[in-house]
Amino acid sequence: MSDHKALERIHWHCRRGMLELDLFLLPFFEKVYTQLDEAEQREFCRLLEYPDPDIYNWLMGAIEPEDEGIKTIVNRIRQHAKQPTRH
């Protein structure tokens, strides 16, 4: 699979059934994903395999992921969401 096709597939998986998740995942993917190292990219893709309620609860801080790799990428996504947007 070409890099472009792989990125399209991951972008598609960032689109979730909950708008709240789209607001976290899509901007992170669009602005940060390609800057991550391979291990972080794998963790992001693993995160996308979880059900929406789990991802939502992790990103909202209601619960912490038990998996350290998932916890790390969730924290990166949270940090990115806290940054002010630039116009």
Gaussian input, Z-matrix of N, CA and C with variables (Angstrom, degrees):
# hf/3-21g

backbone

0 1
 N
 C     1     B1
 C     2     B2     1     A1
 N     3     B3     2     A2     1     D1
 C     4     B4     3     A3     2     D2
 C     5     B5     4     A4     3     D3
 N     6     B6     5     A5     4     D4
 C     7     B7     6     A6     5     D5
 C     8     B8     7     A7     6     D6
 N     9     B9     8     A8     7     D7
 C    10    B10     9     A9     8     D8
 C    11    B11    10    A10     9     D9
 N    12    B12    11    A11    10    D10
 C    13    B13    12    A12    11    D11
 C    14    B14    13    A13    12    D12
 N    15    B15    14    A14    13    D13
 C    16    B16    15    A15    14    D14
 C    17    B17    16    A16    15    D15
 N    18    B18    17    A17    16    D16
 C    19    B19    18    A18    17    D17
 C    20    B20    19    A19    18    D18
 N    21    B21    20    A20    19    D19
 C    22    B22    21    A21    20    D20
 C    23    B23    22    A22    21    D21
 N    24    B24    23    A23    22    D22
 C    25    B25    24    A24    23    D23
 C    26    B26    25    A25    24    D24
 N    27    B27    26    A26    25    D25
 C    28    B28    27    A27    26    D26
 C    29    B29    28    A28    27    D27
 N    30    B30    29    A29    28    D28
 C    31    B31    30    A30    29    D29
 C    32    B32    31    A31    30    D30
 N    33    B33    32    A32    31    D31
 C    34    B34    33    A33    32    D32
 C    35    B35    34    A34    33    D33
 N    36    B36    35    A35    34    D34
 C    37    B37    36    A36    35    D35
 C    38    B38    37    A37    36    D36
 N    39    B39    38    A38    37    D37
 C    40    B40    39    A39    38    D38
 C    41    B41    40    A40    39    D39
 N    42    B42    41    A41    40    D40
 C    43    B43    42    A42    41    D41
 C    44    B44    43    A43    42    D42
 N    45    B45    44    A44    43    D43
 C    46    B46    45    A45    44    D44
 C    47    B47    46    A46    45    D45
 N    48    B48    47    A47    46    D46
 C    49    B49    48    A48    47    D47
 C    50    B50    49    A49    48    D48
 N    51    B51    50    A50    49    D49
 C    52    B52    51    A51    50    D50
 C    53    B53    52    A52    51    D51
 N    54    B54    53    A53    52    D52
 C    55    B55    54    A54    53    D53
 C    56    B56    55    A55    54    D54
 N    57    B57    56    A56    55    D55
 C    58    B58    57    A57    56    D56
 C    59    B59    58    A58    57    D57
 N    60    B60    59    A59    58    D58
 C    61    B61    60    A60    59    D59
 C    62    B62    61    A61    60    D60
 N    63    B63    62    A62    61    D61
 C    64    B64    63    A63    62    D62
 C    65    B65    64    A64    63    D63
 N    66    B66    65    A65    64    D64
 C    67    B67    66    A66    65    D65
 C    68    B68    67    A67    66    D66
 N    69    B69    68    A68    67    D67
 C    70    B70    69    A69    68    D68
 C    71    B71    70    A70    69    D69
 N    72    B72    71    A71    70    D70
 C    73    B73    72    A72    71    D71
 C    74    B74    73    A73    72    D72
 N    75    B75    74    A74    73    D73
 C    76    B76    75    A75    74    D74
 C    77    B77    76    A76    75    D75
 N    78    B78    77    A77    76    D76
 C    79    B79    78    A78    77    D77
 C    80    B80    79    A79    78    D78
 N    81    B81    80    A80    79    D79
 C    82    B82    81    A81    80    D80
 C    83    B83    82    A82    81    D81
 N    84    B84    83    A83    82    D82
 C    85    B85    84    A84    83    D83
 C    86    B86    85    A85    84    D84
 N    87    B87    86    A86    85    D85
 C    88    B88    87    A87    86    D86
 C    89    B89    88    A88    87    D87
 N    90    B90    89    A89    88    D88
 C    91    B91    90    A90    89    D89
 C    92    B92    91    A91    90    D90
 N    93    B93    92    A92    91    D91
 C    94    B94    93    A93    92    D92
 C    95    B95    94    A94    93    D93
 N    96    B96    95    A95    94    D94
 C    97    B97    96    A96    95    D95
 C    98    B98    97    A97    96    D96
 N    99    B99    98    A98    97    D97
 C   100   B100    99    A99    98    D98
 C   101   B101   100   A100    99    D99
 N   102   B102   101   A101   100   D100
 C   103   B103   102   A102   101   D101
 C   104   B104   103   A103   102   D102
 N   105   B105   104   A104   103   D103
 C   106   B106   105   A105   104   D104
 C   107   B107   106   A106   105   D105
 N   108   B108   107   A107   106   D106
 C   109   B109   108   A108   107   D107
 C   110   B110   109   A109   108   D108
 N   111   B111   110   A110   109   D109
 C   112   B112   111   A111   110   D110
 C   113   B113   112   A112   111   D111
 N   114   B114   113   A113   112   D112
 C   115   B115   114   A114   113   D113
 C   116   B116   115   A115   114   D114
 N   117   B117   116   A116   115   D115
 C   118   B118   117   A117   116   D116
 C   119   B119   118   A118   117   D117
 N   120   B120   119   A119   118   D118
 C   121   B121   120   A120   119   D119
 C   122   B122   121   A121   120   D120
 N   123   B123   122   A122   121   D121
 C   124   B124   123   A123   122   D122
 C   125   B125   124   A124   123   D123
 N   126   B126   125   A125   124   D124
 C   127   B127   126   A126   125   D125
 C   128   B128   127   A127   126   D126
 N   129   B129   128   A128   127   D127
 C   130   B130   129   A129   128   D128
 C   131   B131   130   A130   129   D129
 N   132   B132   131   A131   130   D130
 C   133   B133   132   A132   131   D131
 C   134   B134   133   A133   132   D132
 N   135   B135   134   A134   133   D133
 C   136   B136   135   A135   134   D134
 C   137   B137   136   A136   135   D135
 N   138   B138   137   A137   136   D136
 C   139   B139   138   A138   137   D137
 C   140   B140   139   A139   138   D138
 N   141   B141   140   A140   139   D139
 C   142   B142   141   A141   140   D140
 C   143   B143   142   A142   141   D141
 N   144   B144   143   A143   142   D142
 C   145   B145   144   A144   143   D143
 C   146   B146   145   A145   144   D144
 N   147   B147   146   A146   145   D145
 C   148   B148   147   A147   146   D146
 C   149   B149   148   A148   147   D147
 N   150   B150   149   A149   148   D148
 C   151   B151   150   A150   149   D149
 C   152   B152   151   A151   150   D150
 N   153   B153   152   A152   151   D151
 C   154   B154   153   A153   152   D152
 C   155   B155   154   A154   153   D153
 N   156   B156   155   A155   154   D154
 C   157   B157   156   A156   155   D155
 C   158   B158   157   A157   156   D156
 N   159   B159   158   A158   157   D157
 C   160   B160   159   A159   158   D158
 C   161   B161   160   A160   159   D159
 N   162   B162   161   A161   160   D160
 C   163   B163   162   A162   161   D161
 C   164   B164   163   A163   162   D162
 N   165   B165   164   A164   163   D163
 C   166   B166   165   A165   164   D164
 C   167   B167   166   A166   165   D165
 N   168   B168   167   A167   166   D166
 C   169   B169   168   A168   167   D167
 C   170   B170   169   A169   168   D168
 N   171   B171   170   A170   169   D169
 C   172   B172   171   A171   170   D170
 C   173   B173   172   A172   171   D171
 N   174   B174   173   A173   172   D172
 C   175   B175   174   A174   173   D173
 C   176   B176   175   A175   174   D174
 N   177   B177   176   A176   175   D175
 C   178   B178   177   A177   176   D176
 C   179   B179   178   A178   177   D177
 N   180   B180   179   A179   178   D178
 C   181   B181   180   A180   179   D179
 C   182   B182   181   A181   180   D180
 N   183   B183   182   A182   181   D181
 C   184   B184   183   A183   182   D182
 C   185   B185   184   A184   183   D183
 N   186   B186   185   A185   184   D184
 C   187   B187   186   A186   185   D185
 C   188   B188   187   A187   186   D186
 N   189   B189   188   A188   187   D187
 C   190   B190   189   A189   188   D188
 C   191   B191   190   A190   189   D189
 N   192   B192   191   A191   190   D190
 C   193   B193   192   A192   191   D191
 C   194   B194   193   A193   192   D192
 N   195   B195   194   A194   193   D193
 C   196   B196   195   A195   194   D194
 C   197   B197   196   A196   195   D195
 N   198   B198   197   A197   196   D196
 C   199   B199   198   A198   197   D197
 C   200   B200   199   A199   198   D198
 N   201   B201   200   A200   199   D199
 C   202   B202   201   A201   200   D200
 C   203   B203   202   A202   201   D201
 N   204   B204   203   A203   202   D202
 C   205   B205   204   A204   203   D203
 C   206   B206   205   A205   204   D204
 N   207   B207   206   A206   205   D205
 C   208   B208   207   A207   206   D206
 C   209   B209   208   A208   207   D207
 N   210   B210   209   A209   208   D208
 C   211   B211   210   A210   209   D209
 C   212   B212   211   A211   210   D210
 N   213   B213   212   A212   211   D211
 C   214   B214   213   A213   212   D212
 C   215   B215   214   A214   213   D213
 N   216   B216   215   A215   214   D214
 C   217   B217   216   A216   215   D215
 C   218   B218   217   A217   216   D216
 N   219   B219   218   A218   217   D217
 C   220   B220   219   A219   218   D218
 C   221   B221   220   A220   219   D219
 N   222   B222   221   A221   220   D220
 C   223   B223   222   A222   221   D221
 C   224   B224   223   A223   222   D222
 N   225   B225   224   A224   223   D223
 C   226   B226   225   A225   224   D224
 C   227   B227   226   A226   225   D225
 N   228   B228   227   A227   226   D226
 C   229   B229   228   A228   227   D227
 C   230   B230   229   A229   228   D228
 N   231   B231   230   A230   229   D229
 C   232   B232   231   A231   230   D230
 C   233   B233   232   A232   231   D231
 N   234   B234   233   A233   232   D232
 C   235   B235   234   A234   233   D233
 C   236   B236   235   A235   234   D234
 N   237   B237   236   A236   235   D235
 C   238   B238   237   A237   236   D236
 C   239   B239   238   A238   237   D237
 N   240   B240   239   A239   238   D238
 C   241   B241   240   A240   239   D239
 C   242   B242   241   A241   240   D240
 N   243   B243   242   A242   241   D241
 C   244   B244   243   A243   242   D242
 C   245   B245   244   A244   243   D243
 N   246   B246   245   A245   244   D244
 C   247   B247   246   A246   245   D245
 C   248   B248   247   A247   246   D246
 N   249   B249   248   A248   247   D247
 C   250   B250   249   A249   248   D248
 C   251   B251   250   A250   249   D249
 N   252   B252   251   A251   250   D250
 C   253   B253   252   A252   251   D251
 C   254   B254   253   A253   252   D252
 N   255   B255   254   A254   253   D253
 C   256   B256   255   A255   254   D254
 C   257   B257   256   A256   255   D255
 N   258   B258   257   A257   256   D256
 C   259   B259   258   A258   257   D257
 C   260   B260   259   A259   258   D258

   B1=1.4557
   B2=1.5259
   B3=1.3149
   B4=1.4642
   B5=1.5230
   B6=1.3326
   B7=1.4631
   B8=1.5161
   B9=1.3287
   B10=1.4704
   B11=1.5195
   B12=1.3227
   B13=1.4770
   B14=1.5264
   B15=1.3222
   B16=1.4646
   B17=1.5228
   B18=1.3264
   B19=1.4681
   B20=1.5251
   B21=1.3160
   B22=1.4726
   B23=1.5233
   B24=1.3270
   B25=1.4698
   B26=1.5277
   B27=1.3230
   B28=1.4705
   B29=1.5319
   B30=1.3210
   B31=1.4667
   B32=1.5276
   B33=1.3089
   B34=1.4672
   B35=1.5271
   B36=1.3384
   B37=1.4654
   B38=1.5283
   B39=1.3336
   B40=1.4702
   B41=1.5229
   B42=1.3015
   B43=1.4669
   B44=1.5192
   B45=1.3141
   B46=1.4564
   B47=1.5251
   B48=1.3049
   B49=1.4547
   B50=1.5142
   B51=1.3196
   B52=1.4702
   B53=1.5263
   B54=1.3137
   B55=1.4612
   B56=1.5255
   B57=1.3186
   B58=1.4725
   B59=1.5323
   B60=1.3201
   B61=1.4620
   B62=1.5224
   B63=1.3205
   B64=1.4646
   B65=1.5286
   B66=1.3250
   B67=1.4626
   B68=1.5236
   B69=1.3216
   B70=1.4604
   B71=1.5245
   B72=1.3318
   B73=1.4585
   B74=1.5264
   B75=1.3161
   B76=1.4657
   B77=1.5252
   B78=1.3365
   B79=1.4772
   B80=1.5285
   B81=1.3357
   B82=1.4647
   B83=1.5255
   B84=1.3107
   B85=1.4602
   B86=1.5255
   B87=1.3194
   B88=1.4658
   B89=1.5247
   B90=1.3211
   B91=1.4712
   B92=1.5258
   B93=1.3356
   B94=1.4589
   B95=1.5252
   B96=1.3071
   B97=1.4701
   B98=1.5298
   B99=1.3093
   B100=1.4697
   B101=1.5267
   B102=1.3327
   B103=1.4605
   B104=1.5311
   B105=1.3241
   B106=1.4646
   B107=1.5208
   B108=1.3353
   B109=1.4616
   B110=1.5315
   B111=1.3276
   B112=1.4619
   B113=1.5285
   B114=1.3177
   B115=1.4645
   B116=1.5299
   B117=1.3313
   B118=1.4726
   B119=1.5280
   B120=1.3253
   B121=1.4576
   B122=1.5266
   B123=1.3205
   B124=1.4795
   B125=1.5258
   B126=1.3317
   B127=1.4700
   B128=1.5250
   B129=1.3217
   B130=1.4620
   B131=1.5246
   B132=1.3137
   B133=1.4718
   B134=1.5207
   B135=1.3216
   B136=1.4743
   B137=1.5206
   B138=1.3309
   B139=1.4648
   B140=1.5252
   B141=1.3165
   B142=1.4640
   B143=1.5308
   B144=1.3265
   B145=1.4614
   B146=1.5358
   B147=1.3240
   B148=1.4635
   B149=1.5259
   B150=1.3330
   B151=1.4647
   B152=1.5338
   B153=1.3231
   B154=1.4648
   B155=1.5256
   B156=1.3468
   B157=1.4746
   B158=1.5324
   B159=1.3261
   B160=1.4714
   B161=1.5260
   B162=1.3254
   B163=1.4666
   B164=1.5246
   B165=1.3171
   B166=1.4681
   B167=1.5243
   B168=1.3262
   B169=1.4732
   B170=1.5204
   B171=1.3177
   B172=1.4645
   B173=1.5195
   B174=1.3308
   B175=1.4654
   B176=1.5256
   B177=1.3078
   B178=1.4614
   B179=1.5258
   B180=1.3307
   B181=1.4564
   B182=1.5109
   B183=1.3300
   B184=1.4680
   B185=1.5233
   B186=1.3177
   B187=1.4676
   B188=1.5243
   B189=1.3195
   B190=1.4577
   B191=1.5256
   B192=1.3217
   B193=1.4649
   B194=1.5268
   B195=1.3189
   B196=1.4580
   B197=1.5206
   B198=1.3319
   B199=1.4602
   B200=1.5294
   B201=1.3285
   B202=1.4718
   B203=1.5226
   B204=1.3235
   B205=1.4583
   B206=1.5169
   B207=1.3171
   B208=1.4632
   B209=1.5218
   B210=1.3211
   B211=1.4665
   B212=1.5311
   B213=1.3139
   B214=1.4670
   B215=1.5209
   B216=1.3334
   B217=1.4660
   B218=1.5194
   B219=1.3246
   B220=1.4688
   B221=1.5275
   B222=1.3193
   B223=1.4702
   B224=1.5221
   B225=1.3301
   B226=1.4765
   B227=1.5221
   B228=1.3332
   B229=1.4657
   B230=1.5271
   B231=1.3166
   B232=1.4726
   B233=1.5227
   B234=1.3286
   B235=1.4702
   B236=1.5172
   B237=1.3034
   B238=1.4585
   B239=1.5212
   B240=1.3147
   B241=1.4727
   B242=1.5279
   B243=1.3241
   B244=1.4579
   B245=1.5266
   B246=1.3402
   B247=1.4539
   B248=1.5082
   B249=1.3070
   B250=1.4733
   B251=1.5178
   B252=1.3143
   B253=1.4667
   B254=1.5069
   B255=1.3008
   B256=1.4696
   B257=1.4976
   B258=1.3055
   B259=1.4605
   B260=1.4906
   A1=108.19
   A2=116.14
   A3=120.12
   A4=110.09
   A5=115.28
   A6=119.71
   A7=110.96
   A8=116.26
   A9=120.30
   A10=110.59
   A11=116.97
   A12=120.95
   A13=110.41
   A14=117.09
   A15=120.56
   A16=110.20
   A17=117.21
   A18=120.74
   A19=111.13
   A20=116.94
   A21=119.82
   A22=110.93
   A23=116.20
   A24=120.86
   A25=110.79
   A26=116.63
   A27=120.45
   A28=109.41
   A29=116.79
   A30=120.61
   A31=109.99
   A32=116.96
   A33=121.31
   A34=110.72
   A35=117.77
   A36=121.56
   A37=112.83
   A38=116.55
   A39=120.31
   A40=110.80
   A41=116.92
   A42=121.21
   A43=107.23
   A44=115.70
   A45=120.82
   A46=110.75
   A47=115.54
   A48=120.76
   A49=113.24
   A50=116.42
   A51=121.32
   A52=108.58
   A53=116.34
   A54=120.88
   A55=110.83
   A56=116.64
   A57=120.44
   A58=110.61
   A59=116.83
   A60=119.44
   A61=111.24
   A62=116.42
   A63=119.67
   A64=110.83
   A65=116.48
   A66=121.27
   A67=112.65
   A68=117.05
   A69=121.36
   A70=111.37
   A71=115.71
   A72=120.94
   A73=114.16
   A74=117.31
   A75=119.18
   A76=113.04
   A77=119.72
   A78=118.54
   A79=112.45
   A80=116.41
   A81=119.44
   A82=109.90
   A83=116.14
   A84=119.56
   A85=111.18
   A86=116.34
   A87=121.15
   A88=113.22
   A89=117.50
   A90=120.01
   A91=114.20
   A92=117.99
   A93=119.63
   A94=113.67
   A95=118.03
   A96=121.36
   A97=113.29
   A98=118.09
   A99=119.98
   A100=112.67
   A101=117.74
   A102=121.61
   A103=112.03
   A104=117.23
   A105=121.47
   A106=109.79
   A107=116.11
   A108=118.04
   A109=108.58
   A110=116.62
   A111=120.53
   A112=112.76
   A113=117.00
   A114=120.56
   A115=110.56
   A116=116.59
   A117=120.25
   A118=110.67
   A119=117.09
   A120=120.15
   A121=110.51
   A122=116.70
   A123=120.50
   A124=110.83
   A125=116.59
   A126=119.79
   A127=110.76
   A128=117.38
   A129=120.34
   A130=109.81
   A131=117.31
   A132=120.62
   A133=111.10
   A134=117.46
   A135=120.17
   A136=110.66
   A137=116.57
   A138=120.71
   A139=110.48
   A140=116.46
   A141=121.12
   A142=112.63
   A143=117.64
   A144=121.53
   A145=112.07
   A146=117.36
   A147=120.72
   A148=110.74
   A149=116.69
   A150=120.41
   A151=111.23
   A152=115.06
   A153=121.19
   A154=113.61
   A155=119.48
   A156=118.04
   A157=112.91
   A158=117.74
   A159=120.16
   A160=110.39
   A161=116.56
   A162=120.23
   A163=110.18
   A164=116.29
   A165=120.91
   A166=110.65
   A167=117.46
   A168=120.93
   A169=111.63
   A170=117.62
   A171=120.55
   A172=111.11
   A173=116.48
   A174=119.47
   A175=111.89
   A176=117.42
   A177=121.41
   A178=112.03
   A179=116.61
   A180=120.81
   A181=113.66
   A182=117.22
   A183=120.27
   A184=110.49
   A185=115.87
   A186=122.46
   A187=107.61
   A188=115.86
   A189=121.38
   A190=108.78
   A191=117.01
   A192=119.04
   A193=110.33
   A194=116.52
   A195=120.25
   A196=111.20
   A197=116.38
   A198=122.62
   A199=109.06
   A200=116.74
   A201=120.96
   A202=113.02
   A203=117.50
   A204=120.40
   A205=111.63
   A206=116.45
   A207=121.42
   A208=109.58
   A209=116.58
   A210=120.46
   A211=110.61
   A212=116.82
   A213=121.17
   A214=111.17
   A215=117.57
   A216=119.37
   A217=110.91
   A218=118.31
   A219=121.24
   A220=109.36
   A221=116.96
   A222=120.03
   A223=111.85
   A224=117.28
   A225=120.20
   A226=110.49
   A227=117.08
   A228=121.11
   A229=109.73
   A230=117.04
   A231=120.65
   A232=110.73
   A233=116.70
   A234=120.75
   A235=110.66
   A236=117.01
   A237=120.64
   A238=110.20
   A239=117.33
   A240=121.36
   A241=111.44
   A242=117.60
   A243=121.51
   A244=112.83
   A245=117.23
   A246=120.67
   A247=109.98
   A248=116.55
   A249=119.15
   A250=110.35
   A251=115.89
   A252=119.77
   A253=109.35
   A254=115.16
   A255=121.19
   A256=108.63
   A257=115.87
   A258=120.78
   A259=110.80
   D1=133.43
   D2=-179.79
   D3=-68.85
   D4=158.55
   D5=178.19
   D6=-59.13
   D7=-40.33
   D8=-179.80
   D9=-62.32
   D10=-44.88
   D11=179.37
   D12=-64.85
   D13=-39.57
   D14=178.88
   D15=-63.35
   D16=-44.16
   D17=178.66
   D18=-63.95
   D19=-38.99
   D20=176.92
   D21=-62.05
   D22=-42.07
   D23=179.88
   D24=-63.38
   D25=-45.16
   D26=-179.97
   D27=-65.04
   D28=-43.09
   D29=177.98
   D30=-57.18
   D31=-44.29
   D32=178.71
   D33=-60.17
   D34=-41.39
   D35=-179.40
   D36=-70.01
   D37=-17.68
   D38=175.76
   D39=-73.96
   D40=-20.93
   D41=178.93
   D42=-80.75
   D43=114.04
   D44=-172.37
   D45=-111.89
   D46=-178.36
   D47=178.27
   D48=-82.98
   D49=-4.74
   D50=-178.62
   D51=-120.29
   D52=125.31
   D53=178.85
   D54=-56.35
   D55=-38.71
   D56=-178.61
   D57=-57.73
   D58=-39.61
   D59=178.99
   D60=-70.25
   D61=-39.30
   D62=176.71
   D63=-57.08
   D64=-38.43
   D65=-177.65
   D66=-69.47
   D67=-23.39
   D68=174.51
   D69=-88.71
   D70=-51.26
   D71=-167.83
   D72=-76.23
   D73=-44.08
   D74=-176.81
   D75=-63.11
   D76=-49.57
   D77=178.38
   D78=-61.51
   D79=-37.97
   D80=178.80
   D81=-63.16
   D82=-46.76
   D83=178.81
   D84=-60.55
   D85=-47.78
   D86=-174.80
   D87=-67.10
   D88=-31.50
   D89=-174.16
   D90=-106.29
   D91=-23.67
   D92=-170.48
   D93=-120.21
   D94=-33.28
   D95=-169.65
   D96=-48.93
   D97=-48.98
   D98=-175.88
   D99=-68.60
   D100=-14.47
   D101=177.86
   D102=-89.16
   D103=-11.17
   D104=179.64
   D105=-73.60
   D106=152.83
   D107=172.80
   D108=-76.91
   D109=172.22
   D110=-174.38
   D111=-59.20
   D112=-39.89
   D113=-179.52
   D114=-63.82
   D115=-43.03
   D116=179.25
   D117=-67.00
   D118=-37.25
   D119=176.97
   D120=-63.10
   D121=-41.24
   D122=176.99
   D123=-61.86
   D124=-42.33
   D125=179.59
   D126=-64.41
   D127=-39.81
   D128=177.56
   D129=-61.38
   D130=-44.73
   D131=178.86
   D132=-65.13
   D133=-37.32
   D134=175.62
   D135=-63.60
   D136=-40.58
   D137=177.85
   D138=-55.87
   D139=-41.92
   D140=-176.93
   D141=-65.58
   D142=-14.67
   D143=178.84
   D144=-80.54
   D145=-15.01
   D146=-178.59
   D147=-79.59
   D148=157.21
   D149=177.60
   D150=-66.65
   D151=150.10
   D152=-179.24
   D153=-51.19
   D154=-45.87
   D155=-178.44
   D156=-59.50
   D157=-37.42
   D158=178.19
   D159=-65.22
   D160=-49.00
   D161=-179.69
   D162=-59.94
   D163=-44.66
   D164=179.95
   D165=-58.79
   D166=-49.22
   D167=-179.12
   D168=-62.34
   D169=-37.45
   D170=177.58
   D171=-66.95
   D172=-46.80
   D173=-177.49
   D174=-68.18
   D175=-30.75
   D176=178.59
   D177=-81.47
   D178=-10.55
   D179=-179.67
   D180=79.83
   D181=13.79
   D182=178.44
   D183=-67.80
   D184=-36.30
   D185=174.92
   D186=-142.70
   D187=159.61
   D188=177.46
   D189=-105.45
   D190=139.13
   D191=175.80
   D192=-63.74
   D193=142.55
   D194=177.07
   D195=-76.41
   D196=-32.20
   D197=-179.54
   D198=-73.55
   D199=123.29
   D200=-176.26
   D201=-63.72
   D202=-37.58
   D203=178.90
   D204=-64.60
   D205=-43.00
   D206=178.01
   D207=-66.76
   D208=-40.61
   D209=178.95
   D210=-59.63
   D211=-42.17
   D212=-179.72
   D213=-62.35
   D214=-46.69
   D215=-178.01
   D216=-70.88
   D217=-34.41
   D218=175.54
   D219=-60.66
   D220=-43.47
   D221=178.68
   D222=-64.14
   D223=-37.95
   D224=176.68
   D225=-63.47
   D226=-41.82
   D227=179.66
   D228=-65.41
   D229=-43.31
   D230=177.83
   D231=-59.51
   D232=-46.01
   D233=179.79
   D234=-60.14
   D235=-43.59
   D236=179.87
   D237=-62.10
   D238=-40.99
   D239=-178.37
   D240=-65.70
   D241=-27.44
   D242=-179.01
   D243=-78.04
   D244=-19.33
   D245=-177.91
   D246=-69.98
   D247=138.60
   D248=177.68
   D249=-64.27
   D250=144.21
   D251=177.69
   D252=-76.22
   D253=147.64
   D254=179.55
   D255=-108.83
   D256=135.61
   D257=-179.87
   D258=-101.42

